Amino acid sequence: MKCIRCAIEFSDNEVIKTESGKHIKASCPKCGNYIKFIQQTEPSGDDVMPFGKYKGKTASWITESDPEYALWGAENLKGRYQKAFKKCLKI
């Protein structure tokens, strides 16, 4: 990893890790600058959509209520929510 602020390079083992909800905040070991969030838990049907027409609904609820939307999410979304829909659809 490389810090944008102080320009040092460091390994994943050197990063400062702080728990923050479902993620772990990774910060620069030299200046403390935020680098990125690291996923802490595996995606599941309990993941709540933070955007779109089903904002606030879980992936499992969406899959039961609108399987076509869940399939669209499994094919078009990226990251955690794509994985949650794939898990609910068992694909």
C-alpha positions as CSV (number, residue, x, y, z in Angstrom):
1,M,0.0,0.0,0.0
2,K,1.0,3.6,-0.4
3,C,-0.1,6.6,1.5
4,I,-1.2,9.6,-0.6
5,R,-0.4,12.1,2.1
6,C,3.2,11.1,3.2
7,A,4.1,9.0,0.1
8,I,5.5,6.0,2.1
9,E,4.9,2.5,1.0
10,F,4.1,-0.2,3.5
11,S,2.8,-3.7,3.7
12,D,-0.6,-4.9,4.9
13,N,1.0,-6.1,8.1
14,E,2.2,-2.5,8.9
15,V,-1.1,-0.8,8.4
16,I,-3.0,0.6,11.5
17,K,-6.3,-1.3,11.7
18,T,-9.4,0.0,13.6
19,E,-12.8,-1.7,13.7
20,S,-15.6,0.3,12.3
21,G,-18.9,-1.6,12.1
22,K,-18.9,-4.2,9.3
23,H,-15.5,-3.0,8.1
24,I,-11.9,-2.4,9.4
25,K,-10.5,1.1,8.8
26,A,-6.9,0.9,7.4
27,S,-4.7,3.9,8.1
28,C,-1.1,4.9,7.3
29,P,1.4,3.7,10.0
30,K,3.4,6.9,9.7
31,C,0.9,9.8,9.5
32,G,-2.4,8.1,10.4
33,N,-4.0,9.1,7.1
34,Y,-7.1,7.0,6.1
35,I,-6.2,4.5,3.3
36,K,-9.2,2.3,2.8
37,F,-11.9,0.2,4.5
38,I,-11.3,-3.6,4.6
39,Q,-14.4,-5.8,4.6
40,Q,-14.7,-7.6,7.9
41,T,-17.7,-9.9,7.5
42,E,-18.8,-12.1,4.6
43,P,-21.8,-10.8,2.5
44,S,-25.1,-12.4,3.4
45,G,-28.8,-12.1,2.9
46,D,-28.9,-9.7,5.9
47,D,-27.0,-7.0,4.0
48,V,-29.1,-3.9,3.6
49,M,-29.1,-2.1,0.3
50,P,-27.8,1.5,0.9
51,F,-29.2,2.8,-2.4
52,G,-31.7,2.4,-5.2
53,K,-35.4,1.5,-5.2
54,Y,-34.9,-1.1,-2.4
55,K,-32.9,1.2,-0.2
56,G,-33.2,-0.1,3.4
57,K,-34.3,-3.6,2.4
58,T,-32.2,-6.8,2.9
59,A,-30.9,-8.8,0.0
60,S,-33.0,-11.8,1.1
61,W,-36.2,-9.7,1.2
62,I,-35.4,-8.3,-2.3
63,T,-34.7,-11.8,-3.6
64,E,-38.1,-13.1,-2.3
65,S,-40.0,-10.0,-3.4
66,D,-38.4,-9.3,-6.8
67,P,-36.2,-12.2,-8.0
68,E,-35.6,-10.4,-11.4
69,Y,-34.1,-7.4,-9.5
70,A,-32.0,-9.8,-7.4
71,L,-30.7,-11.5,-10.6
72,W,-30.0,-8.1,-12.1
73,G,-28.0,-7.2,-8.9
74,A,-26.1,-10.5,-9.1
75,E,-25.1,-9.8,-12.7
76,N,-24.5,-6.0,-12.6
77,L,-23.5,-4.9,-9.1
78,K,-20.0,-5.1,-7.8
79,G,-18.5,-6.2,-4.5
80,R,-20.5,-7.0,-1.4
81,Y,-24.0,-6.6,-2.8
82,Q,-23.3,-8.7,-5.9
83,K,-22.0,-11.4,-3.6
84,A,-25.1,-11.1,-1.3
85,F,-27.5,-11.5,-4.2
86,K,-25.5,-14.5,-5.6
87,K,-25.7,-16.1,-2.1
88,C,-29.4,-15.5,-1.9
89,L,-30.0,-16.9,-5.4
90,K,-27.6,-19.8,-4.7
91,I,-25.5,-19.0,-7.9
